[in-house]
Amino acid sequence: MVLATLMWSIAGVVTRHLEAARSFEVTFWRSGFNALALVALLSWLRGPAELWQALRGGGRALWVSGLCWCVMYTAFMLALTLTTVANVLVTMSMSPLLTALLARAALGHRLARRTWGAVLLAGAGIAWMYGAEVSGGGAQHVLGTLVALAVPVAAAVNWTLLQHLKGRAGGGADMLPAVLLGALLSALLTLPLALPFAASARDLSLLALLGVVQLAIPCLIAVAVARVLSAPEISLLGLLEVVFGVAWAWLGAGEAPTAAVLGGGLLVLGALVANEALSLRARTRAAGLG
């Protein structure tokens, strides 16, 4: 999951180096390349016939998860074209709070005290960063932040759904095709709004990089680990994207974060380290007793 967040985090800095592609065109090409890569990867992992059968027979859960991925793909890239990388990532980092609450309400999960403590500490860091970033921007930054808000909402629904399926199916249904479905839906929805195309050859190479390395591979990793980790743990580990992404944008695109972003990011990172350390300690003790 840490590897997945590291790969996700390159989106902001790569986007800042695009020459001509903007807004919906950026989203279309990224989702389109993502879909092509996923077809190749899933066909290799499952076989073309099994992949097609999974898409046809996945049922309502597959479509709900696919719609969640579509919202995350589309809203994330649109938000990056409207506001700073830090604003987008800080807004996305609300996902653990929303996921923990939704898992509690929908699935009746009793969260460990360490997880609640980590969520609250991360929430404090988010509030610190969020307030400073939004208050310092204009109308476009506020719009970008609101668009970015769709990402953690969709992520919370998606991770909670996957957690529900894992418990019901005794190991989890095969939801990897939902990642492909989300990419296809995102590309289809943004195609009419992306015309006429303006992307240069360099832009297309960068967007292909995003579609394959920044999306296809890490999203498959994330769905796979969702069968092992709990939904709140996935969301908390996903917060590492904030730290990585802000650092990449600072080093590679000159978007220096504010003091609030740095301070809040340290709180978020501290919450992650503490939660995972306590979780590892608890599992080690349980294994020893067993």
N, C-alpha and C positions, 0 to 999 in steps of 0.2 A: 504493500500500500504506500510506503514511503517512496519507492521507486515510481509508482504511478503519479504521485503528487509532484515529484521532481520533473517528470515529463510534461505534465499539465502546465507547469509554471512557466514554460518558455513562450506561451502564447502572446503575452503582452509585449515582450521585447522584440519578438519577430514581427508582430503587427506594426510596430513603430518604424520598421525599415521597408515597408511597402512603398512603392513609387506612385502608382496611379489608382489601384483598386481601393474602393471605399464602401462603407456601410453594408448594404445587402449583398453586393457582389463579393465582398470578403467572406461573408457567411456562406454564400452559395458555393464558392470554390472550395472552401475548407470542408464543408459538409459533403460535397461531391467527391473529393479526394478521399475523405474518410470512408464513404460508402464503398468506393472501389477497393480500398485496402481491406475493409472488413469482409467483402465478398471473397477476396483472395484468401485471407487468413482463416475465415470460418469454413470455406470450402476445403482448405487443407486440413483443418482440425476435425471437421465433421463429415466431409464429402458433400458434393453438390446436391445429391438427391436428398440426403438427410437434412441439409440446411433448408432446402425448399419445403420439405415436409414440416420442419419445425416452424417455419414462417406461416404455413397454411393452417397448421393445427395448434398453434400456440394459445389460442383463446383470448379471452378478455384481458387476462393479466399481462400477456405479451404486449398487447396494444397499449395498455395503460403505461407500462414501463417504457415502451417506445415513444409515446407522447411526452413522457417526462424527459427522456434523452433529447428529443426534438426541441423542447423548450430550453433546456440547458445549453445545447449547442447554439441555438439561434440568439437567445437573449445575451449570452456571454459575449459573443463577437460584436453584436450591435452596441452593447454597453461600452466596449473598448473603443469604439469609434466616436463615442460621445463624451467620455470623461477619462480621467487618468487611470492607469493600471492599479494604483493604490486604492482608489475609490471603488473600483469594480471588485477587487479581491477582498477588501474589507467588508463590503456588503455581502459577498458570497460566504464569508466566514460566519455568518449567522446560522449556517446550516446545522451545526451541532445542537444549538438551542432548539431549533424547530424540529429536528429529528428526534431529540430526546422527548420533547413534549408530545409529538405525534405518536411515537412508539408507546409512550405511557398511556395516551388516551385511546389509541386504536388497538393495541395489542396487550395492554395491561402489564407491560414490563415493569418490574421493580428494579430500579437502577441502584447500583452500588453507591455508597456514600462518596467513594473516591471519584466516581464518574460525575456525580452531581457537583462535587467540589471543583473538578476540572472544568465543567461546563460554566459554572459561575465565574471562575477566574478568567476563563477565555472570554466570557461575556463582558467582563469588566474591561479587558483589553480591547475588545471590539467597540464598546461604547466610547472609549477614549479616542480611538482612531476615527470611528465613524463621525462623531460630533465635530471633530476638528476638520476633517476632509469636506464634509457637506457644507459646513458654515463658511468655508473659505472659497467655495465655487459659485459660479453663476447659474442661470437657468438651465443651460445645457448640461452642466455637471449634475444638477439635481435630476434632470430627465435621465441621464445615463445611470445614475444611482438607482432610480426607480425601475429601469429596465433590468438592471443587474439583480434586483430583488427577486425577480422571477426565478433565478437560478437556485438559490437555497430553498425556495418553496418547492420547486420541482424535485430537487435532490432529496428533501425530507420525505416526500411522498414515495419516491423511487426506492430509497433504502429501506423504508418501513415496509413497503410491499415485498421486497426481496426477503426481508426478515420473516414476514408472515408466511411466505411460500416455503422458506427453509424449515420452519417449524411444522407446517402442515404436510409437507411431502417427505419429511424424514431425510433431509440432506439437500433439499432444494431442487426446484425444477430448473430446466435448462433455459436460462434467460439471456444467454449470450446473443441470440438473434435479435433481441430487443434493441441492442446497441446499433445494429445495422438498420433496423426499422426506423429508429430515431434519426439516423443520418439521412436516409432516403426521404423521410418526411420533411426534414429541415431544408434539404436541397430543392425539393419540389415546391415548397411554400415560398422560398426566397427567389426562385428563378425569375418569375415575372417582374419582380421588383429590382432585380440585378441588371436587367437590360437597359441600355446597351452596354456591353462589356468594355471596360477600359484597362483591364489588368495587363501589365507588361509581361514579357517572358520571365523576368526576374521575380515579379510578383507571383506568377504561377508556380515557380519553383519553391518559393517560400511558403505559399499556401499548401502546396503538396506536402512539404515538410510538416506543416501543422496538421494536415489531415491524417497523415500516417503516424508520425512519431509523437505528436502532441495529443492526438485523439484516439485513433484506432487501437493502438497497442495498450496504452494505459487504461482505457475504458474496459477492455477485455480483462485486464488484470484486476480492475476494481470489482467487476461483476463476479469474477472467480473467488476473490477473497471475501466477498459478501456471504459466501457459503460457510465461512469459518468465523469471521469476526462479527460482533454485534453491530447493529446500525449506529448507535452512539459512538462506538470505537472507530468505525469507518469515518464518520463525520469529523471526529476529533483529529484523526490522523490526516484527514483531508485539509485541515487548517494549515498544514505545512506548506501548502501551495501559496498561502498569503506571504509567508516569510521568503520562500524561494522566489516567487514572482516579483515582489517588490525589489528584492536584491538584483535580479536580472535586469529589470527596467532601469534601476539606478546605474548599474555598471555598464549595461549595453546600449541604453538609449538616453542617458542623461536625465531621467526623471527622478530627481533626488527626493526621497521621502521626507516628510516633516518630522519634527521631534515627537509629535503625537503618534505617528505611524511607527516609529522606531520603539517608543516606549510601550505602546499597546501590543506591538508584535512580540516583544520580549515576554509580556504576560501570557500571550497565546502560546508561545513556545514553551514557557515554563509549565503551563497547564498540561500540555501534551507529554512532556518528559515525566512529570510527576505521576500522571495517570498511568502511563505505560509501565513505569518502574514499579508502581504499586501492584498493577495487574500481573506483571511477571513474577513478582514476589509471592503473590497469592497463589498463582498456578504452581510455582515451585513447591510451596508448602503443601498444597493439595496432592501433588504427585508424590511427595515424600511420605505423606500419611497413607496414600494408597499402596 
